[in-house]
Amino acid sequence: MLKHIIMWVFKDEYEGGTKAENIAKGKALLEGCVNVVSGQHRFELWTAGMPGCTADLMLYSEFEDEAALKAYREHPTHVALMPFMKGAVSGRMCMDYID
């Protein structure tokens, strides 16, 4: 099983939206990626809920293998959200590992 974890830090403002509004928009866009490809087994989104967090939004997902993750990354629904996410975030961390 391949684990795919991403954490984003959002800018204070982007395209007229506040940080909170853009976090919500990013989360909603990502929610559209649930079960878009076969081999996607888990897809959880979390927003920061405790003081001192260094990220605003986190994705924890599991894929059958690298081919399933590649299919997810190339899926039109995922590709469509990339311009917003790239513009709205100031930092992104990603970790993929096989367990």
C-alpha positions, 0 to 999 in steps of 0.5 A: 500500500502506498501512502500519500500525504500532503500538507499545505500552508495557505496565503493570508489572501488570494484572488480576493478570498481570505485564508479561511475561505481559500482553505475551505475552497481548497478542501472542497476541490480536493473532496471532488477527488475522492474515488476518481481512480481505481486503486484509491483506498483511502482519502481523508482531508483535515484542517488545522484544529489546534493552536500551533499547527504549522499546516492549514490543510492535510491530505492523507490518502492510500493507493494500491500502488504507484500506478494508481497514484500516477492515475490520480495525479493525472486525472482531470479532476485533480489537474483542474484544481492545481492552478488554484492550489498553486496560487493559494498556497505559500508552502507545500510538503509531500511524503509518499511511502510504501507500507 
